[in-house]
Amino acid sequence: MQAGDITCLQAVRHYLQAIEARPELNAFVSVFAEEAIARAQELDNQTTPKGRLHGVVVGIKDVLCYAGHPVSSASKILNGFESLYTGTAVQRLVDEGAIIIGRQNCDEFGMGSTNENSAYGPALNPVNPDYVPGGSSGGSAAAVAAGLCMVSLGTDTGGSVRLPADFCGIVGVKPTYGRVSRYGLIAYASSFDQVGVLAQNVADAALVLEVMAGPDGMDSTASTQPVPAIAASAKENGKSYRIAYFPEWLEHSSIDPEIRAALGQLLEQLKAEGHTVEPVSFSLTEYIVPTYYVLTTAEASSNLSRFDGVRFGHQSANPVEDLREFYKQNRSEGFGPEVKRRIMLGTFVLSTGYFDAYFTRAQQVRRLLQQQADAIFNNYDLILAPTSPTPAYKAGEKTQDPVAMYMGDIFTVFANLVGVPAAALPLFKHSANLPFSVQVMAKRFNELTLLGFSAALERDFSQSRKGAKELV
């Protein structure tokens, strides 16, 4: 498009045809075809590019508000609801010339690791449709991996950008908590949620992140720190880094032997290239998942109380005699099983007699985790870790065992608990012919180091990722 070889309209029509050709993936829950075509024509009629994302075709996860368009968090409870405003992250992309092509499937309210907890049915993995694409941003990852859009916006509460990126073989970036405004994001757990990017390569993710990032008067948790040249950082070369890894994670009983071996070889390779690579003992590993689920379910219990069927969304057709029964029927019919499970767990840990034993204690553990993370990043630039203990699961494989599903988040939720930026880089392929990635984490608000190193690592492994095209 920059060279004038194709137009924005031709690009949009290409992606609309691609979406139409892959309905079995169930990646999109609605496509804004006519609007995207009109937007492309408008951009083509301009004599100069509108902005840094002029003509870039973007899909957005069905938890991000876009004025005049449906948004449902993949839940029946929001059936028929249209957003009254546009979220900050989406608006900043539009202001820079992006074309929003549709909203993408996800786990209901972002609760899940496989995209099987959706009112629209599961999304499938384009690498192999017998497998899940990961969650909760599964539709967003599947769309990028299948070439149905250039980039996608997802959200990451405990790995919901990085895990689907890992399963689908693309790049997933979760920024520092507060780097991107949450205004217009339907909340799951407000102190964990963060808008992230799914892309074919690090440079694309860095550009989109730079556009989205920055202060926002509509979100008091958005950082006021100035946004550095994040996109430029993805082109750095030749730096040496101090890298830590947790032996407890690489030797964890849940990790696949091939993933363990590949990451071990990568660490040796980085050491041979002149980086400082050292093991750092991390004694709190066993507390990570319990702490995460106590706190996020508590926040979900509070956040989801607003969905009662009174002002918007699903209302039961059954007659009721009082307001309490009205609420119960609306919520029982509107929420899916996983959302109900987490609401009940969160309500329990917040209840009288259990608040201090669970919620307060979990907050204390979270603080210890943050202190340990700060201590590590005082001595190291980066932490390298697995993204998932295994490659993608077969569809239906873990739906009957929620605890096993939750334990699959063991390596991703740490970044959300301590608020650091993290990226999943698809460098490897498993003998099951499925991709898997390395996870890279950096100090809070140090996306420059995170993406500079990630881009260099991606270049080192470029032969394993033939065909990835940059937008920039």
Secondary structure, DSSP 8 states (H G I E B T S, - for coil): -TTSSS-HHHHHHHHHHHHHH-GGG--EEEE-HHHHHHHHHHHHT-SS--STTTT-EEEEETTB--TTSB--TT-GGGTT-B-SS--HHHHHHHHTT-EEEEEE--SGGG--SSS-S-TT-----TT-TTB---SSSHHHHHHHHTTSSSEEEEE-SSSTTHHHHHHHTSEEEE--TTTS--TTB--SSTTT--EEEEESSHHHHHHHHHHH-S--TT-TTS--S----HHHHTT--S---EEEE-HHHHT-TTS-HHHHHHHHHHHHHHHHTT-EEEE---TTHHHHHHHHHHHHHHHHHHHGGG-SSSSSS---SS--SSHHHHHHHHHHHHS-HHHHHHHHHHHHHTSTTTIIIIIIHHHHHHHHHHHHHHHHHHH-SEEEEES-SSS--BTTSSTT-HHHHHHTTTTTHHHHHHT--EEEEEEEE-TTS-EEEEEEEESTT-HHHHHHHHHHHHHHTGGGGTT-----
